[in-house]
Amino acid sequence: MTSEALTTELFPIFVSHGRSRTRYKVGYIDREGRVAIDPIFSDGTRFSESLASVKLGNHWGVIDTTGRFAIEPKLPDFCYFHEGLAHLSIKTRGRWRCGVIDRKGSFVVPPEYDAVGNFHGGLALFRIGELEKARFGFLDKTGAEVIPAAFHRARRFSEGLAAARIGNLWGYVMPSGVFKIKPRFEGTRQGVRRTEETDAGCFSAGLAPVWSGEGYTFIDKAGEFVIGGAFDEARSFHDDRALVKQAKLFGFIDTTGRMAIHPQFAFSRDFSEGLAVVRKDSLCGFIDTEGKIVIRPRFNSAMSFRGGYVS
């Protein structure tokens, strides 16, 4: 490993190990393509908050951008840090339980939950129970259950509100746990062969996608429908564009509801750093926010841009 302190973002590389086509080692390169951390790990994740999980033998540890271990390889699974904390599952008494660790690997929230999400705005979604018995609430960074597990489903906080479902209706709660937008958006729809669950999205640019009963549309923070149309699918806004689906094809609307990019793609991801992955003629390329192809489709698959690079 290099001992040089790195200030630029690093990206994982997977290098073939020996003559095997399936075995590999993981290392990291910098933005210029130079190897910054030698490929000695059996697995590894991307960096988040200057930390990445790597696997040695049967255990995971966490390294910093110099390749030094911030957490020695003793963890049962990988983790990603958000707001200085990461959720981690461990097996206790034959059952996997989830808690939250700090950057030293110490539990700040004991592993007592069936699932814990990432922290956003100081709060993390947690789940108790499985399937139809599952209930959701929110933790703060001390581990206090500031919003009890009373919801049948929920999403993370964004722009001060979190989607939460009571029974079959979605609404939006504030960090106090009080509903700002009372539950009134249907949580199911009739599919072709069966009843399907619907979702309520995160707020972005002051708008969030919900199921209207006829299709997905968008509400403002007062809970009022502000964008017409009935989409088969809809995602939250990224770069002032929201991914929508009509007649089995994907396109994008802007924050006024105008169809900025007509549905024409078999697959697409959300915009990130001004570009979005689209699939056309079985290959992936990238478009800009006006729908112009800026990287022609020639990849079998592609992720979203992050720090100016994509894998």
Protein Blocks (a to p, Z undefined) as FASTA:
>chain_A
ZZbdcfbdcddddddehjbfkbccdddddfkopafbdcfbfbdcddeehiacddehjbcc
dddfkopafbdcfbfbdcddeehiacddddeehiacdddddfkopafbdcfbfbdcddee
hiacddedehjlpccddddfkopafbccfbfbdcddeehiacddehjaccdddfkopafb
dcfbdfbdcdfkbccdddddddeehiacddehjaccdddfkopafbgcjdfbdcddeehi
acddeehiacdddfkopafbacfbfbdcddeehiacddeehiacdddfkopafbdcfbfb
dcddeehiaZZ
